[in-house]
């Protein structure tokens, strides 16, 4: 499997695969906010000194406040991708229901542990017969979402059986009312949050786990004392306290998504899902269209499990929108 099938953002791979593509490349493959929170230059001592407990606590409090979670229910970590991979060291379920289709790392890490995996469109209905249920809310790549009441009802059933509900909320900053972070710390509930998508700071590798105290204690032991850099803690502390930016960027993203939907629909693609950071489209020959767009220097997300769907992120400016429209007009 090539790297672009595993994740978006493999622009180095695309440059090698399509050396004659139109330049410069426009990367619409990741579903990351193209207008990131404006991280200022980091003061020298933040880089030169070891991260302090005060900096960690400040980031923890800021993240918890932004999510509506209690600070003691949350532990910052170096990106949700690593936290996903650490889950099997924290809990040991044997049978797991996972939303189909969703972010592939969830299935991959549990399959590597030899778990019995049920892929289903209705994972919450398996709360009474599996050891764990895993879903993304909103889901990646189709944007499907689950009501907090339904999520908590499933958690209650699982908890009564010593099971676990694992919710990946990487895109929850877009729709905070659908987050179950306010339930953080409840028995049987593990929530993963990411700073990379909504804040547009994927390279910072900053995230958090929200879970009961014993799970957070085990995670803290595995992460060690300095798992997060000083600059990441400082930026997280400042960004998560920036309520004005958060509200303004939500408005900007909604408008940009509407423009993208219009552009894609006028180009003959069928929009069948998405969030305010990406559109999920249906097309009669996704592999061919992905390749044709790549030749025009437009990198979108394809998937190994479908030949009908592509995920397309937000163009960052008018020039990018125009190039995307031109490239779409050439699809055959």
ROKE-140651 format. One line per 3 residues: number of its first residue (from 0); for each residue x, y, z of N, C-alpha, C. Coordinates in nm, 3 decimals. Example, Ala and Ser with C-alpha at 12.3 -4.5 7.8 and 13.67 -1.06 7.14 Angstrom:
0 = 1.319:-0.569:0.780:1.230:-0.450:0.780:1.320:-0.330:0.780  1.285:-0.225:0.708:1.367:-0.106:0.714:1.290:0.003:0.787 $
***
This chain:
0 = 0.084:-0.119:0.000:0.000:0.000:0.000:0.088:0.125:0.000  0.064:0.217:-0.091:0.144:0.339:-0.098:0.106:0.433:0.016  0.197:0.526:0.048:0.178:0.611:0.164:0.055:0.700:0.153 $
3 = 0.020:0.743:0.032:-0.097:0.830:0.020:-0.227:0.756:0.050  -0.227:0.622:0.044:-0.345:0.546:0.079:-0.359:0.531:0.231  -0.249:0.541:0.303:-0.253:0.529:0.448:-0.305:0.657:0.513 $
6 = -0.254:0.771:0.467:-0.290:0.901:0.524:-0.279:1.006:0.414  -0.345:1.118:0.437:-0.320:1.233:0.352:-0.190:1.299:0.392  -0.154:1.405:0.321:-0.036:1.482:0.357:0.097:1.429:0.307 $
9 = 0.095:1.323:0.225:0.221:1.265:0.176:0.266:1.338:0.049  0.289:1.468:0.063:0.320:1.549:-0.054:0.455:1.512:-0.115  0.550:1.467:-0.032:0.678:1.424:-0.086:0.661:1.303:-0.177 $
12 = 0.573:1.211:-0.138:0.544:1.093:-0.220:0.478:1.135:-0.352  0.387:1.231:-0.345:0.317:1.276:-0.466:0.412:1.342:-0.565  0.505:1.419:-0.513:0.601:1.485:-0.602:0.685:1.383:-0.679 $
15 = 0.719:1.272:-0.612:0.797:1.168:-0.679:0.711:1.089:-0.777  0.584:1.067:-0.741:0.495:0.987:-0.824:0.451:1.064:-0.949  0.434:1.197:-0.934:0.390:1.281:-1.046:0.491:1.394:-1.067 $
18 = 0.610:1.361:-1.120:0.717:1.462:-1.132:0.685:1.573:-1.231  0.591:1.549:-1.323:0.557:1.650:-1.424:0.427:1.722:-1.393  0.379:1.710:-1.270:0.254:1.775:-1.231:0.268:1.927:-1.238 $
21 = 0.155:1.995:-1.258:0.152:2.140:-1.256:0.199:2.189:-1.118  0.281:2.292:-1.117:0.336:2.347:-0.992:0.274:2.484:-0.962  0.268:2.525:-0.838:0.301:2.447:-0.718:0.185:2.355:-0.681 $
24 = 0.216:2.253:-0.603:0.114:2.160:-0.557:0.016:2.230:-0.463  -0.110:2.189:-0.470:-0.211:2.232:-0.374:-0.256:2.107:-0.298  -0.227:2.103:-0.170:-0.256:1.984:-0.089:-0.393:1.998:-0.023 $
27 = -0.491:1.926:-0.076:-0.626:1.924:-0.021:-0.658:1.786:0.037  -0.555:1.714:0.077:-0.571:1.574:0.114:-0.592:1.550:0.263  -0.574:1.652:0.347:-0.564:1.625:0.491:-0.685:1.661:0.575 $
30 = -0.773:1.748:0.529:-0.882:1.793:0.614:-0.834:1.879:0.729  -0.724:1.952:0.707:-0.667:2.041:0.809:-0.704:2.185:0.774  -0.738:2.263:0.874:-0.772:2.403:0.855:-0.660:2.477:0.781 $
33 = -0.689:2.534:0.664:-0.583:2.604:0.589:-0.551:2.743:0.644  -0.627:2.787:0.746:-0.602:2.918:0.809:-0.574:2.896:0.958  -0.454:2.851:0.991:-0.424:2.808:1.128:-0.426:2.921:1.229 $
36 = -0.442:2.879:1.354:-0.428:2.976:1.463:-0.289:3.038:1.454  -0.279:3.170:1.468:-0.151:3.240:1.443:-0.051:3.222:1.556  0.022:3.114:1.552:0.124:3.087:1.654:0.237:3.189:1.638 $
39 = 0.262:3.264:1.741:0.368:3.365:1.738:0.504:3.298:1.761  0.610:3.373:1.733:0.745:3.323:1.759:0.759:3.289:1.907  0.817:3.173:1.936:0.829:3.126:2.073:0.948:3.194:2.142 $
42 = 0.924:3.240:2.265:1.032:3.302:2.341:1.145:3.203:2.362  1.267:3.251:2.356:1.384:3.164:2.361:1.386:3.065:2.476  1.346:3.109:2.595:1.358:3.020:2.710:1.261:2.903:2.702 $
45 = 1.150:2.917:2.628:1.056:2.806:2.612:1.120:2.693:2.533  1.208:2.729:2.440:1.278:2.629:2.361:1.402:2.579:2.433  1.468:2.666:2.506:1.597:2.631:2.567:1.584:2.551:2.695 $
48 = 1.471:2.564:2.764:1.454:2.496:2.892:1.362:2.376:2.880  1.375:2.284:2.975:1.283:2.171:2.979:1.142:2.222:3.009  1.041:2.156:2.953:0.902:2.197:2.982:0.874:2.189:3.132 $
51 = 0.802:2.287:3.185:0.774:2.292:3.328:0.638:2.234:3.359  0.619:2.197:3.485:0.489:2.149:3.531:0.383:2.259:3.518  0.422:2.384:3.539:0.329:2.496:3.525:0.280:2.509:3.382 $
54 = 0.371:2.492:3.285:0.332:2.500:3.144:0.237:2.386:3.108  0.265:2.267:3.160:0.178:2.152:3.135:0.040:2.178:3.194  0.035:2.226:3.318:-0.093:2.251:3.384:-0.172:2.360:3.312 $
57 = -0.103:2.462:3.261:-0.171:2.570:3.189:-0.236:2.518:3.061  -0.163:2.434:2.988:-0.219:2.375:2.867:-0.336:2.284:2.901  -0.322:2.205:3.006:-0.429:2.114:3.048:-0.557:2.192:3.082 $
60 = -0.544:2.299:3.157:-0.661:2.378:3.195:-0.725:2.445:3.075  -0.642:2.498:2.984:-0.696:2.566:2.866:-0.770:2.468:2.776  -0.715:2.350:2.756:-0.780:2.250:2.673:-0.912:2.205:2.737 $
63 = -0.910:2.179:2.865:-1.030:2.134:2.933:-1.141:2.238:2.924  -1.107:2.364:2.943:-1.207:2.470:2.934:-1.266:2.480:2.795  -1.182:2.468:2.693:-1.230:2.475:2.555:-1.321:2.358:2.520 $
66 = -1.294:2.242:2.578:-1.374:2.122:2.548:-1.498:2.110:2.637  -1.503:2.186:2.746:-1.611:2.170:2.842:-1.591:2.052:2.933  -1.466:2.009:2.952:-1.432:1.895:3.036:-1.368:1.944:3.166 $
69 = -1.373:1.859:3.269:-1.304:1.893:3.393:-1.155:1.869:3.374  -1.070:1.960:3.424:-0.925:1.943:3.402:-0.870:1.809:3.448  -0.923:1.754:3.556:-0.869:1.628:3.607:-0.908:1.508:3.520 $
72 = -1.001:1.529:3.426:-1.042:1.420:3.337:-0.958:1.415:3.210  -0.862:1.507:3.196:-0.791:1.525:3.070:-0.640:1.519:3.091  -0.573:1.450:2.999:-0.427:1.447:2.999:-0.376:1.485:2.861 $
75 = -0.302:1.596:2.847:-0.243:1.630:2.717:-0.142:1.524:2.673  -0.130:1.508:2.543:-0.035:1.413:2.488:0.017:1.461:2.354  0.121:1.395:2.303:0.185:1.439:2.178:0.110:1.393:2.053 $
78 = -0.012:1.439:2.037:-0.091:1.405:1.918:-0.179:1.284:1.940  -0.300:1.285:1.885:-0.393:1.175:1.909:-0.350:1.047:1.839  -0.271:1.056:1.733:-0.228:0.935:1.662:-0.146:0.845:1.753 $
81 = -0.056:0.903:1.832:0.021:0.823:1.927:-0.069:0.768:2.038  -0.163:0.849:2.082:-0.253:0.803:2.187:-0.337:0.684:2.141  -0.379:0.685:2.015:-0.451:0.571:1.959:-0.365:0.446:1.969 $
84 = -0.238:0.459:1.936:-0.148:0.343:1.937:-0.116:0.293:2.078  -0.134:0.380:2.177:-0.110:0.339:2.315:-0.232:0.275:2.380  -0.348:0.286:2.319:-0.470:0.232:2.379:-0.458:0.084:2.418 $
87 = -0.400:-0.003:2.334:-0.391:-0.144:2.374:-0.304:-0.169:2.496  -0.224:-0.072:2.536:-0.146:-0.087:2.659:-0.225:-0.042:2.781  -0.342:0.020:2.757:-0.423:0.071:2.867:-0.545:-0.016:2.895 $
90 = -0.603:-0.073:2.791:-0.719:-0.162:2.804:-0.696:-0.283:2.713  -0.762:-0.394:2.744:-0.739:-0.517:2.667:-0.871:-0.581:2.624  -0.949:-0.516:2.542:-1.073:-0.578:2.493:-1.043:-0.693:2.398 $
93 = -1.135:-0.787:2.391:-1.120:-0.901:2.300:-1.206:-0.885:2.175  -1.324:-0.829:2.190:-1.414:-0.810:2.077:-1.453:-0.663:2.070  -1.439:-0.604:1.950:-1.458:-0.460:1.933:-1.548:-0.434:1.813 $
96 = -1.644:-0.344:1.830:-1.726:-0.294:1.719:-1.671:-0.159:1.676  -1.643:-0.144:1.548:-1.585:-0.022:1.494:-1.672:0.030:1.381  -1.694:0.160:1.380:-1.772:0.220:1.273:-1.706:0.195:1.138 $
99 = -1.786:0.158:1.041:-1.737:0.136:0.905:-1.804:0.237:0.812  -1.728:0.309:0.735:-1.584:0.324:0.730:-1.539:0.442:0.813  -1.420:0.431:0.870:-1.371:0.536:0.957:-1.219:0.542:0.947 $
102 = -1.158:0.627:1.030:-1.013:0.645:1.032:-0.947:0.510:1.055  -0.864:0.466:0.961:-0.817:0.328:0.956:-0.726:0.289:1.072  -0.659:0.384:1.136:-0.569:0.349:1.246:-0.642:0.275:1.358 $
105 = -0.769:0.307:1.379:-0.843:0.242:1.487:-0.854:0.092:1.462  -0.893:0.055:1.343:-0.901:-0.088:1.311:-0.763:-0.152:1.314  -0.665:-0.084:1.258:-0.532:-0.143:1.244:-0.467:-0.174:1.379 $
108 = -0.481:-0.085:1.476:-0.412:-0.109:1.603:-0.475:-0.223:1.681  -0.608:-0.238:1.669:-0.673:-0.348:1.741:-0.657:-0.480:1.667  -0.656:-0.474:1.534:-0.631:-0.597:1.457:-0.492:-0.652:1.488 $
111 = -0.395:-0.562:1.506:-0.258:-0.605:1.537:-0.250:-0.675:1.673  -0.350:-0.650:1.759:-0.354:-0.716:1.890:-0.430:-0.848:1.885  -0.482:-0.883:1.767:-0.555:-1.007:1.752:-0.700:-1.000:1.797 $
114 = -0.755:-0.880:1.808:-0.893:-0.864:1.853:-0.992:-0.909:1.746  -1.106:-0.955:1.791:-1.218:-0.988:1.703:-1.288:-0.857:1.671  -1.283:-0.814:1.545:-1.334:-0.682:1.507:-1.460:-0.696:1.423 $
117 = -1.563:-0.623:1.465:-1.688:-0.615:1.390:-1.695:-0.475:1.328  -1.694:-0.467:1.196:-1.711:-0.339:1.128:-1.858:-0.323:1.092  -1.918:-0.213:1.135:-2.061:-0.198:1.123:-2.101:-0.051:1.107 $
120 = -2.215:-0.028:1.044:-2.269:0.108:1.032:-2.334:0.155:1.162  -2.357:0.063:1.255:-2.427:0.097:1.379:-2.351:0.041:1.500  -2.230:0.092:1.526:-2.149:0.035:1.633:-2.210:0.050:1.771 $
123 = -2.289:0.156:1.795:-2.347:0.177:1.927:-2.442:0.064:1.965  -2.502:-0.001:1.865:-2.595:-0.110:1.893:-2.524:-0.235:1.943  -2.391:-0.236:1.935:-2.313:-0.351:1.982:-2.264:-0.332:2.125 $
126 = -2.313:-0.232:2.194:-2.265:-0.204:2.329:-2.294:-0.318:2.425  -2.398:-0.397:2.397:-2.435:-0.505:2.488:-2.370:-0.638:2.453  -2.282:-0.640:2.353:-2.223:-0.768:2.312:-2.078:-0.759:2.270 $
129 = -2.012:-0.649:2.292:-1.869:-0.636:2.266:-1.800:-0.577:2.388  -1.668:-0.588:2.391:-1.590:-0.532:2.502:-1.560:-0.384:2.483  -1.568:-0.339:2.358:-1.541:-0.198:2.329:-1.612:-0.159:2.200 $
132 = -1.648:-0.032:2.192:-1.703:0.027:2.071:-1.617:0.148:2.036  -1.581:0.159:1.908:-1.493:0.266:1.862:-1.562:0.343:1.750  -1.567:0.475:1.762:-1.617:0.556:1.652:-1.554:0.694:1.655 $
135 = -1.553:0.759:1.539:-1.512:0.899:1.527:-1.639:0.983:1.521  -1.639:1.094:1.592:-1.757:1.180:1.596:-1.715:1.326:1.597  -1.734:1.398:1.483:-1.783:1.354:1.352:-1.687:1.253:1.288 $
138 = -1.745:1.170:1.201:-1.665:1.065:1.141:-1.578:1.117:1.029  -1.464:1.054:1.015:-1.371:1.077:0.904:-1.366:0.947:0.824  -1.409:0.944:0.695:-1.411:1.057:0.603:-1.548:1.113:0.566 $
141 = -1.660:1.057:0.616:-1.791:1.098:0.562:-1.862:1.204:0.644  -1.809:1.241:0.762:-1.870:1.347:0.841:-1.991:1.307:0.922  -2.029:1.180:0.920:-2.144:1.135:0.998:-2.123:1.165:1.146 $
144 = -2.230:1.204:1.216:-2.216:1.235:1.357:-2.320:1.160:1.440  -2.292:1.152:1.570:-2.375:1.078:1.664:-2.416:1.172:1.778  -2.543:1.166:1.819:-2.594:1.252:1.924:-2.532:1.214:2.058 $
147 = -2.493:1.312:2.140:-2.433:1.282:2.270:-2.518:1.190:2.357  -2.651:1.206:2.353:-2.738:1.121:2.435:-2.725:0.974:2.395  -2.720:0.947:2.264:-2.705:0.810:2.216:-2.568:0.755:2.252 $
150 = -2.467:0.839:2.243:-2.332:0.797:2.278:-2.324:0.761:2.426  -2.381:0.846:2.512:-2.373:0.820:2.655:-2.455:0.698:2.695  -2.566:0.675:2.625:-2.647:0.556:2.655:-2.566:0.429:2.627 $
153 = -2.493:0.429:2.515:-2.409:0.315:2.482:-2.295:0.301:2.584  -2.239:0.413:2.626:-2.132:0.409:2.727:-2.181:0.344:2.855  -2.303:0.379:2.897:-2.358:0.324:3.020:-2.372:0.172:3.012 $
156 = -2.417:0.123:2.897:-2.431:-0.022:2.877:-2.295:-0.089:2.881  -2.198:-0.030:2.814:-2.063:-0.087:2.812:-2.000:-0.085:2.952  -2.015:0.027:3.021:-1.954:0.040:3.153:-2.009:-0.064:3.250 $
159 = -2.137:-0.095:3.237:-2.198:-0.195:3.325:-2.140:-0.333:3.301  -2.078:-0.352:3.186:-2.016:-0.480:3.150:-1.863:-0.471:3.155  -1.812:-0.364:3.218:-1.668:-0.339:3.225:-1.608:-0.318:3.086 $
162 = -1.689:-0.265:2.995:-1.644:-0.237:2.859:-1.608:-0.091:2.841  -1.571:-0.057:2.716:-1.521:0.077:2.688:-1.583:0.135:2.561  -1.617:0.261:2.568:-1.658:0.338:2.451:-1.545:0.435:2.419 $
165 = -1.485:0.420:2.301:-1.372:0.502:2.258:-1.420:0.596:2.148  -1.415:0.726:2.175:-1.463:0.827:2.081:-1.346:0.912:2.034  -1.321:0.912:1.905:-1.220:0.999:1.845:-1.289:1.128:1.803 $
168 = -1.259:1.235:1.872:-1.322:1.364:1.844:-1.225:1.461:1.776  -1.149:1.411:1.680:-1.051:1.495:1.612:-1.115:1.615:1.543  -1.241:1.601:1.500:-1.310:1.711:1.431:-1.419:1.774:1.517 $
171 = -1.423:1.744:1.646:-1.532:1.791:1.731:-1.528:1.941:1.756  -1.413:2.007:1.738:-1.409:2.152:1.756:-1.499:2.224:1.657  -1.531:2.158:1.546:-1.621:2.217:1.448:-1.765:2.223:1.500 $
174 = -1.805:2.123:1.577:-1.942:2.112:1.629:-1.936:2.075:1.777  -1.898:2.169:1.863:-1.877:2.136:2.004:-2.000:2.081:2.075  -2.120:2.114:2.028:-2.241:2.064:2.092:-2.255:1.913:2.080 $
177 = -2.184:1.853:1.985:-2.192:1.708:1.966:-2.082:1.633:2.042  -1.997:1.706:2.112:-1.890:1.642:2.187:-1.943:1.584:2.318  -1.884:1.473:2.360:-1.917:1.416:2.491:-1.807:1.447:2.593 $
180 = -1.721:1.543:2.561:-1.617:1.583:2.656:-1.672:1.625:2.792  -1.790:1.690:2.798:-1.844:1.722:2.930:-1.873:1.600:3.017  -1.883:1.481:2.955:-1.901:1.357:3.030:-1.765:1.300:3.074 $
183 = -1.658:1.370:3.043:-1.524:1.318:3.066:-1.501:1.271:3.209  -1.436:1.156:3.221:-1.413:1.096:3.351:-1.514:0.990:3.387  -1.624:0.981:3.308:-1.727:0.882:3.335:-1.672:0.742:3.313 $
186 = -1.725:0.648:3.385:-1.681:0.510:3.374:-1.703:0.458:3.233  -1.600:0.392:3.178:-1.611:0.328:3.048:-1.595:0.420:2.928  -1.555:0.546:2.950:-1.547:0.643:2.840:-1.404:0.690:2.819 $
189 = -1.355:0.676:2.695:-1.225:0.730:2.655:-1.246:0.819:2.534  -1.203:0.943:2.543:-1.218:1.041:2.435:-1.080:1.085:2.390  -1.060:1.094:2.259:-0.935:1.141:2.203:-0.960:1.274:2.132 $
192 = -0.877:1.372:2.162:-0.888:1.504:2.097:-0.756:1.538:2.027  -0.769:1.616:1.921:-0.653:1.655:1.841:-0.653:1.804:1.819  -0.536:1.865:1.823:-0.522:2.008:1.796:-0.496:2.034:1.648 $
195 = -0.455:1.931:1.575:-0.406:1.951:1.440:-0.509:1.996:1.340  -0.630:1.943:1.347:-0.729:1.966:1.241:-0.788:2.107:1.249  -0.864:2.135:1.354:-0.936:2.262:1.366:-0.841:2.380:1.379 $
198 = -0.735:2.365:1.456:-0.642:2.476:1.477:-0.538:2.486:1.366  -0.534:2.388:1.276:-0.443:2.393:1.163:-0.297:2.381:1.202  -0.270:2.314:1.314:-0.134:2.304:1.366:-0.092:2.157:1.377 $
201 = -0.109:2.085:1.267:-0.084:1.940:1.269:0.062:1.907:1.301  0.154:1.991:1.258:0.295:1.964:1.283:0.335:1.980:1.428  0.249:2.042:1.509:0.278:2.062:1.651:0.271:1.930:1.728 $
204 = 0.190:1.835:1.677:0.168:1.705:1.743:0.119:1.724:1.886  -0.001:1.779:1.897:-0.060:1.808:2.028:-0.201:1.752:2.031  -0.234:1.681:2.137:-0.366:1.625:2.153:-0.394:1.600:2.299 $
207 = -0.498:1.521:2.327:-0.533:1.491:2.465:-0.618:1.366:2.472  -0.612:1.300:2.586:-0.703:1.191:2.617:-0.789:1.234:2.736  -0.918:1.210:2.726:-1.012:1.235:2.835:-1.063:1.098:2.879 $
210 = -1.045:1.065:3.007:-1.074:0.929:3.052:-1.082:0.926:3.205  -1.124:0.813:3.261:-1.123:0.798:3.407:-0.982:0.807:3.463  -0.970:0.840:3.592:-0.838:0.864:3.652:-0.739:0.749:3.638 $
213 = -0.784:0.625:3.652:-0.690:0.513:3.646:-0.630:0.499:3.507  -0.709:0.527:3.404:-0.658:0.521:3.266:-0.557:0.632:3.243  -0.588:0.752:3.292:-0.495:0.864:3.275:-0.365:0.839:3.351 $
216 = -0.374:0.776:3.467:-0.252:0.744:3.542:-0.163:0.649:3.463  -0.224:0.547:3.403:-0.145:0.452:3.323:-0.084:0.521:3.201  -0.163:0.608:3.138:-0.112:0.680:3.021:0.005:0.770:3.061 $
219 = -0.008:0.840:3.172:0.099:0.929:3.218:0.229:0.852:3.241  0.218:0.732:3.294:0.337:0.650:3.316:0.403:0.613:3.184  0.325:0.588:3.083:0.380:0.550:2.953:0.440:0.669:2.879 $
222 = 0.380:0.786:2.896:0.429:0.905:2.825:0.554:0.963:2.890  0.568:0.949:3.020:0.685:1.002:3.087:0.671:1.150:3.119  0.782:1.211:3.160:0.778:1.347:3.215:0.772:1.453:3.105 $
225 = 0.844:1.435:2.995:0.856:1.539:2.894:0.810:1.490:2.757  0.689:1.440:2.749:0.638:1.388:2.622:0.595:1.499:2.527  0.571:1.618:2.580:0.525:1.731:2.499:0.629:1.843:2.510 $
228 = 0.663:1.902:2.397:0.765:2.007:2.396:0.712:2.135:2.462  0.805:2.217:2.509:0.769:2.346:2.566:0.692:2.435:2.469  0.738:2.448:2.342:0.662:2.528:2.246:0.520:2.477:2.225 $
231 = 0.502:2.345:2.220:0.367:2.291:2.200:0.277:2.324:2.318  0.329:2.314:2.439:0.250:2.348:2.557:0.211:2.495:2.557  0.306:2.582:2.522:0.279:2.726:2.521:0.174:2.761:2.415 $
234 = 0.189:2.707:2.295:0.093:2.736:2.188:-0.045:2.683:2.223  -0.051:2.561:2.277:-0.180:2.504:2.316:-0.248:2.589:2.422  -0.171:2.632:2.521:-0.227:2.715:2.628:-0.287:2.843:2.573 $
237 = -0.217:2.907:2.482:-0.265:3.034:2.425:-0.380:3.012:2.328  -0.368:2.912:2.241:-0.469:2.891:2.137:-0.602:2.848:2.195  -0.601:2.758:2.291:-0.727:2.709:2.346:-0.797:2.813:2.432 $
240 = -0.727:2.917:2.473:-0.791:3.027:2.547:-0.846:3.135:2.454  -0.819:3.123:2.325:-0.857:3.226:2.228:-1.000:3.202:2.178  -1.096:3.245:2.258:-1.237:3.222:2.227:-1.279:3.299:2.102 $
243 = -1.230:3.421:2.086:-1.269:3.503:1.971:-1.225:3.437:1.841  -1.100:3.393:1.836:-1.051:3.326:1.714:-1.135:3.203:1.683  -1.167:3.127:1.786:-1.242:3.003:1.767:-1.377:3.030:1.701 $
246 = -1.448:3.131:1.748:-1.579:3.162:1.691:-1.566:3.216:1.549  -1.467:3.300:1.526:-1.450:3.358:1.392:-1.410:3.252:1.290  -1.323:3.159:1.330:-1.279:3.059:1.232:-1.392:2.963:1.199 $
249 = -1.480:2.936:1.293:-1.595:2.850:1.261:-1.680:2.914:1.152  -1.700:3.044:1.161:-1.777:3.115:1.058:-1.705:3.108:0.924  -1.576:3.131:0.925:-1.498:3.129:0.800:-1.500:2.991:0.737 $
252 = -1.487:2.887:0.818:-1.487:2.751:0.765:-1.623:2.714:0.706  -1.731:2.756:0.771:-1.865:2.727:0.716:-1.882:2.790:0.579  -1.838:2.914:0.564:-1.851:2.982:0.434:-1.763:2.914:0.328 $
255 = -1.641:2.875:0.367:-1.550:2.810:0.272:-1.605:2.674:0.229  -1.663:2.600:0.323:-1.723:2.471:0.289:-1.838:2.490:0.191  -1.919:2.594:0.210:-2.030:2.619:0.118:-1.977:2.648:-0.022 $
258 = -1.869:2.726:-0.032:-1.810:2.753:-0.164:-1.757:2.626:-0.227  -1.692:2.542:-0.146:-1.637:2.417:-0.199:-1.749:2.327:-0.248  -1.856:2.315:-0.171:-1.969:2.232:-0.213:-2.026:2.279:-0.347 $
261 = -2.039:2.410:-0.361:-2.091:2.464:-0.486:-1.999:2.431:-0.603  -1.870:2.451:-0.583:-1.771:2.423:-0.687:-1.776:2.276:-0.729  -1.780:2.187:-0.632:-1.779:2.043:-0.662:-1.908:2.001:-0.731 $
264 = -2.020:2.052:-0.684:-2.149:2.017:-0.745:-2.156:2.065:-0.889  -2.109:2.186:-0.914:-2.111:2.241:-1.050:-2.017:2.165:-1.142  -1.921:2.093:-1.084:-1.827:2.013:-1.164:-1.876:1.872:-1.188 $
267 = -1.995:1.841:-1.138:-2.055:1.710:-1.165:-2.028:1.604:-1.060  -1.963:1.641:-0.950:-1.940:1.545:-0.843:-2.057:1.545:-0.746  -2.085:1.432:-0.686:-2.194:1.419:-0.591:-2.140:1.425:-0.449 $
270 = -2.184:1.522:-0.373:-2.140:1.536:-0.234:-2.225:1.443:-0.147  -2.158:1.352:-0.078:-2.232:1.255:0.003:-2.193:1.259:0.150  -2.123:1.364:0.189:-2.086:1.379:0.329:-1.976:1.482:0.344 $
273 = -1.928:1.494:0.469:-1.818:1.585:0.494:-1.838:1.662:0.624  -1.745:1.752:0.650:-1.752:1.846:0.763:-1.717:1.984:0.708  -1.705:2.081:0.796:-1.665:2.214:0.749:-1.517:2.223:0.717 $
276 = -1.446:2.110:0.722:-1.305:2.107:0.680:-1.282:2.022:0.556  -1.381:1.949:0.510:-1.364:1.869:0.389:-1.498:1.824:0.335  -1.499:1.789:0.207:-1.616:1.730:0.142:-1.583:1.586:0.104 $
279 = -1.681:1.500:0.119:-1.669:1.359:0.081:-1.758:1.340:-0.041  -1.699:1.301:-0.154:-1.773:1.302:-0.280:-1.777:1.163:-0.343  -1.881:1.143:-0.420:-1.899:1.021:-0.498:-1.873:1.053:-0.644 $
282 = -1.798:0.965:-0.709:-1.767:0.982:-0.851:-1.756:0.845:-0.915  -1.780:0.835:-1.044:-1.788:0.704:-1.108:-1.652:0.635:-1.122  -1.542:0.709:-1.113:-1.409:0.648:-1.125:-1.310:0.726:-1.040 $
285 = -1.314:0.703:-0.909:-1.230:0.780:-0.817:-1.081:0.764:-0.844  -1.030:0.643:-0.869:-0.885:0.631:-0.896:-0.839:0.714:-1.015  -0.917:0.711:-1.124:-0.880:0.788:-1.243:-0.887:0.938:-1.216 $
288 = -0.991:0.980:-1.147:-1.006:1.122:-1.119:-0.899:1.171:-1.021  -0.864:1.088:-0.924:-0.754:1.123:-0.833:-0.625:1.145:-0.911  -0.596:1.057:-1.005:-0.474:1.068:-1.084:-0.478:1.190:-1.175 $
291 = -0.593:1.216:-1.236:-0.606:1.333:-1.324:-0.589:1.464:-1.247  -0.644:1.469:-1.126:-0.626:1.588:-1.043:-0.479:1.603:-1.002  -0.415:1.491:-0.971:-0.274:1.495:-0.932:-0.187:1.549:-1.044 $
294 = -0.218:1.512:-1.167:-0.142:1.562:-1.280:-0.154:1.714:-1.293  -0.261:1.769:-1.239:-0.281:1.914:-1.239:-0.228:1.979:-1.110  -0.157:1.898:-1.029:-0.100:1.950:-0.906:-0.200:1.967:-0.794 $
297 = -0.312:1.894:-0.801:-0.415:1.898:-0.698:-0.415:1.764:-0.626  -0.378:1.762:-0.500:-0.365:1.640:-0.422:-0.488:1.625:-0.332  -0.572:1.525:-0.360:-0.688:1.496:-0.278:-0.674:1.356:-0.219 $
300 = -0.760:1.321:-0.128:-0.749:1.194:-0.056:-0.827:1.085:-0.128  -0.760:0.974:-0.155:-0.827:0.854:-0.206:-0.819:0.747:-0.099  -0.888:0.634:-0.121:-0.897:0.529:-0.020:-0.883:0.393:-0.087 $
303 = -0.818:0.301:-0.016:-0.796:0.168:-0.072:-0.924:0.086:-0.074  -1.026:0.124:0.004:-1.147:0.044:0.018:-1.260:0.085:-0.076  -1.241:0.188:-0.156:-1.348:0.232:-0.246:-1.290:0.286:-0.376 $
306 = -1.361:0.263:-0.483:-1.326:0.320:-0.614:-1.426:0.428:-0.656  -1.510:0.470:-0.560:-1.613:0.569:-0.592:-1.601:0.698:-0.512  -1.512:0.703:-0.414:-1.513:0.818:-0.325:-1.376:0.886:-0.315 $
309 = -1.382:1.018:-0.297:-1.265:1.101:-0.269:-1.300:1.197:-0.157  -1.199:1.238:-0.080:-1.217:1.343:0.021:-1.137:1.464:-0.022  -1.200:1.581:-0.022:-1.137:1.702:-0.074:-1.144:1.811:0.031 $
312 = -1.028:1.862:0.071:-1.021:1.966:0.172:-1.046:2.105:0.116  -1.041:2.204:0.203:-1.071:2.342:0.165:-0.954:2.408:0.093  -0.977:2.466:-0.025:-0.870:2.545:-0.089:-0.837:2.667:-0.003 $
315 = -0.710:2.702:0.011:-0.672:2.808:0.104:-0.694:2.950:0.052  -0.714:2.966:-0.081:-0.728:3.101:-0.135:-0.799:3.095:-0.271  -0.825:3.213:-0.329:-0.898:3.219:-0.456:-0.821:3.153:-0.569 $
318 = -0.689:3.169:-0.568:-0.608:3.106:-0.672:-0.623:2.954:-0.667  -0.621:2.898:-0.548:-0.637:2.754:-0.532:-0.776:2.708:-0.574  -0.877:2.786:-0.540:-1.013:2.753:-0.581:-1.023:2.751:-0.734 $
321 = -0.963:2.850:-0.797:-0.967:2.857:-0.943:-0.895:2.740:-1.007  -0.779:2.704:-0.950:-0.706:2.589:-1.004:-0.783:2.459:-0.985  -0.849:2.444:-0.869:-0.930:2.324:-0.847:-1.045:2.319:-0.947 $
324 = -1.112:2.432:-0.969:-1.222:2.434:-1.065:-1.174:2.397:-1.205  -1.058:2.451:-1.244:-1.003:2.421:-1.376:-0.966:2.273:-1.388  -0.907:2.219:-1.283:-0.868:2.077:-1.285:-0.990:1.987:-1.292 $
327 = -1.096:2.022:-1.217:-1.218:1.943:-1.219:-1.285:1.944:-1.356  -1.270:2.056:-1.427:-1.332:2.066:-1.560:-1.265:1.974:-1.662  -1.145:1.925:-1.630:-1.071:1.837:-1.720:-1.095:1.689:-1.693 $
330 = -1.173:1.658:-1.589:-1.196:1.517:-1.555:-1.273:1.448:-1.667  -1.231:1.326:-1.697:-1.296:1.250:-1.803:-1.351:1.119:-1.749 $
***
